[in-house]
């Protein structure tokens, strides 16, 4: 399994990120989680952010998960639905995580929980394929 993490800080204007150090967060994620990379975009739901997301999705193979740390997961699914479909990306491999209203350690914890939730699903795949 490969994991790419895309982070958004809502243009740096949202008070829900006041306790977060976005300058150090991508490095922390790469050090503490097994990810291919972590990147920060100021507005993933904007034109440039959608382009970054589209490139990450298009470069992904079937073993890649894209974790988006941003606003509410329901909002992310709605905002990125067209980008996911246009890229032909398996929506089950898109993992939206709400990273608002916490600090770097809280974000790490939330992302770790999201990754840990994926792992049991992966362990079930070989058994399902072999007919067990």
C-alpha positions as CSV (number, residue, x, y, z in Angstrom):
1,X,0.0,0.0,0.0
2,X,1.2,3.5,-0.9
3,X,-0.1,6.6,0.7
4,X,-0.1,10.2,-0.5
5,X,-1.2,13.0,1.9
6,X,-2.6,16.3,0.6
7,X,-3.2,19.0,3.2
8,X,-5.3,22.1,3.0
9,X,-5.2,25.1,5.4
10,X,-8.1,27.0,3.9
11,X,-5.9,29.9,2.6
12,X,-4.4,30.3,6.0
13,X,-7.4,32.4,7.0
14,X,-9.5,29.9,8.8
15,X,-9.3,30.3,12.6
16,X,-9.7,26.5,13.0
17,X,-6.0,26.2,12.1
18,X,-4.7,28.7,14.6
19,X,-2.9,26.0,16.7
20,X,-1.4,24.3,13.7
21,X,2.1,24.8,12.3
22,X,1.6,24.1,8.6
23,X,5.2,24.9,7.9
24,X,6.4,21.8,9.9
25,X,3.3,19.5,9.4
26,X,4.2,17.9,6.1
27,X,7.7,17.0,7.4
28,X,6.2,15.6,10.6
29,X,3.8,13.4,8.6
30,X,6.6,12.1,6.4
31,X,8.7,11.2,9.4
32,X,6.0,9.6,11.6
33,X,3.7,7.9,9.0
34,X,4.6,5.7,6.2
35,X,3.7,8.0,3.3
36,X,5.1,8.6,-0.1
37,X,4.8,12.3,0.5
38,X,2.8,15.0,2.2
39,X,2.1,18.3,0.5
40,X,0.3,21.4,1.6
41,X,-1.9,23.5,-0.7
42,X,-3.6,26.7,0.6
43,X,-7.0,25.8,-1.1
44,X,-7.5,22.2,-2.3
45,X,-11.0,23.1,-3.4
46,X,-9.8,25.9,-5.6
47,X,-8.5,25.6,-9.2
48,X,-4.9,25.1,-8.3
49,X,-5.7,22.7,-5.5
50,X,-8.0,20.6,-7.8
51,X,-5.1,20.4,-10.3
52,X,-2.7,19.2,-7.5
53,X,-5.3,16.6,-6.5
54,X,-5.9,15.5,-10.1
55,X,-2.2,15.0,-10.6
56,X,-1.8,12.9,-7.5
57,X,-4.8,10.8,-8.5
58,X,-3.7,10.3,-12.0
59,X,-0.2,9.2,-10.9
60,X,-1.6,6.7,-8.4
61,X,-1.7,3.0,-9.1
62,X,-4.3,0.6,-7.7
63,X,-2.4,0.2,-4.4
64,X,-2.3,3.9,-3.7
65,X,-4.5,5.7,-1.2
66,X,-4.8,9.5,-1.2
67,X,-5.5,11.0,2.2
68,X,-6.9,14.5,2.2
69,X,-6.5,16.4,5.4
70,X,-8.8,19.4,5.2
71,X,-12.4,20.2,6.1
72,X,-15.3,17.9,6.9
73,X,-15.2,14.6,5.0
74,X,-18.7,15.1,3.7
75,X,-17.7,18.4,2.2
76,X,-14.5,16.9,0.7
77,X,-16.4,14.1,-1.0
78,X,-18.8,16.7,-2.5
79,X,-16.1,19.2,-3.5
80,X,-13.7,16.5,-5.1
81,X,-16.3,14.2,-6.7
82,X,-15.7,15.5,-10.2
83,X,-11.9,15.4,-9.8
84,X,-12.1,11.8,-8.6
85,X,-14.3,10.7,-11.4
86,X,-12.4,12.6,-14.1
87,X,-9.2,10.9,-12.9
88,X,-10.8,7.4,-12.9
89,X,-9.7,7.0,-9.3
90,X,-11.2,4.4,-7.1
91,X,-13.2,6.5,-4.6
92,X,-12.7,3.8,-1.9
93,X,-9.0,4.8,-2.0
94,X,-9.8,8.5,-1.3
95,X,-9.7,9.1,2.5
96,X,-11.0,12.5,3.6
97,X,-10.0,13.5,7.1
98,X,-11.1,16.6,9.1
99,X,-7.9,18.2,10.4
100,X,-9.5,21.4,11.8
101,X,-9.6,22.7,15.4
102,X,-6.5,20.8,16.6
103,X,-2.7,21.1,16.6
104,X,0.0,19.1,14.8
105,X,-0.2,16.2,17.2
106,X,-3.9,16.1,16.9
107,X,-3.7,16.0,13.1
108,X,-1.1,13.3,13.3
109,X,-3.4,11.3,15.5
110,X,-6.4,11.8,13.2
111,X,-4.4,10.8,10.1
112,X,-2.9,7.8,11.9
113,X,-6.5,6.7,12.8
114,X,-7.6,7.0,9.2
115,X,-4.6,4.9,8.0
116,X,-5.2,2.3,10.7
117,X,-8.8,2.0,9.6
118,X,-7.6,1.1,6.1
119,X,-5.3,-1.7,7.1
120,X,-7.9,-4.3,8.2
121,X,-9.6,-3.9,4.8
122,X,-6.3,-4.7,3.1
123,X,-5.8,-7.8,5.2
124,X,-9.2,-9.1,4.1
125,X,-8.4,-8.8,0.4
126,X,-6.1,-11.8,0.0
127,X,-8.6,-14.0,1.8
128,X,-11.4,-12.8,-0.4
129,X,-9.3,-13.4,-3.6
130,X,-8.3,-16.9,-2.6
131,X,-11.9,-17.9,-1.8
132,X,-11.2,-18.5,1.9
